[in-house]
């Protein structure tokens, strides 16, 4: 059993740019950085990527992964093969107090 971290595959959604009367034109040039999408994971193999999930969608899903968070699981957990099959990638996490061939921030 090894611990892995969800590394790649999640998309981002761009910043909302306000416009209209009373809004400074500065926001047309100074934009917030994009944010990472959240994941709704179901045991039947469905994975839904969303930027603003509804409470009912979060309750109905088997696992909710908030965008921008560090998600880790074991390779024996049910969500690992589901996310792999959906095209997401994982990075191995070395055991504490062990040394790997290349540098990692876990030390």
C-alpha positions in Angstrom: 0.0 0.0 0.0 1.4 3.4 -1.0 0.2 6.9 -0.7 -0.2 9.0 -3.9 -1.1 12.6 -4.6 -3.5 13.8 -7.3 -1.1 15.8 -9.5 -2.6 16.6 -12.9 -5.6 16.5 -15.2 -7.8 19.1 -13.4 -8.7 22.0 -15.5 -9.1 25.6 -14.4 -11.8 28.2 -14.9 -10.9 31.8 -15.7 -11.6 34.8 -13.6 -14.9 36.5 -13.8 -14.4 40.0 -15.2 -17.0 42.5 -14.0 -18.2 45.0 -16.4 -21.0 47.6 -16.7 -21.8 50.9 -15.2 -19.9 51.8 -12.1 -17.2 49.2 -12.5 -13.7 50.5 -12.8 -12.0 49.8 -16.2 -9.0 48.6 -14.2 -10.5 45.2 -13.9 -10.3 44.8 -17.7 -6.5 44.8 -17.3 -5.9 43.4 -13.8 -7.4 40.0 -13.7 -7.4 37.4 -10.9 -5.5 34.2 -11.7 -7.6 31.2 -12.8 -8.8 28.8 -10.1 -8.7 25.0 -10.2 -11.9 23.0 -10.8 -13.5 20.8 -8.1 -14.2 17.1 -8.7 -17.3 15.1 -8.0 -16.4 11.4 -8.0 -18.9 8.5 -8.0 -18.2 4.9 -7.3 -19.7 3.8 -10.6 -16.8 5.5 -12.4 -18.2 8.9 -13.3 -16.0 11.9 -12.5 -17.5 15.4 -13.0 -15.3 18.4 -13.1 -17.1 21.6 -12.1 -16.2 25.1 -11.1 -19.2 25.9 -8.9 -20.9 22.7 -7.6 -24.4 22.8 -6.1 -24.9 21.5 -2.6 -27.2 18.8 -3.9 -24.5 17.6 -6.3 -21.9 17.4 -3.5 -24.3 15.4 -1.3 -25.2 13.0 -4.2 -21.5 12.3 -5.0 -19.5 9.6 -3.2 -16.4 11.9 -3.0 -16.0 15.6 -3.4 -12.5 17.0 -4.0 -12.4 20.8 -3.6 -10.4 22.6 -6.3 -7.0 23.9 -5.2 -6.6 21.4 -2.4 -4.0 18.7 -1.9 -5.8 15.3 -2.3 -4.0 12.1 -1.3 -5.2 8.5 -1.2 -3.8 5.0 -1.0 -3.5 2.9 -4.2 -5.9 0.4 -2.7 -8.7 3.0 -2.2 -11.7 2.8 -4.6 -11.2 6.4 -5.9 -7.6 5.7 -7.2 -8.6 3.5 -10.2 -11.7 5.6 -10.8 -9.6 8.8 -11.2 -6.9 7.0 -13.2 -9.5 5.7 -15.6 -10.9 9.3 -16.0 -7.4 10.5 -17.1 -6.1 12.1 -13.9 -2.5 11.5 -12.9 -1.0 10.8 -9.5 2.5 11.4 -8.0 3.9 8.9 -5.5 4.5 10.2 -2.0 7.6 8.7 -0.2 7.3 7.4 3.3 8.2 9.7 6.1 11.9 9.7 7.0 12.9 7.9 3.8 15.1 9.2 1.0 14.3 9.0 -2.7 16.7 9.3 -5.6 15.4 12.8 -6.4 14.5 15.7 -4.1 11.0 16.0 -2.8 9.4 18.6 -0.5 8.2 15.8 1.8 11.6 15.8 3.7 
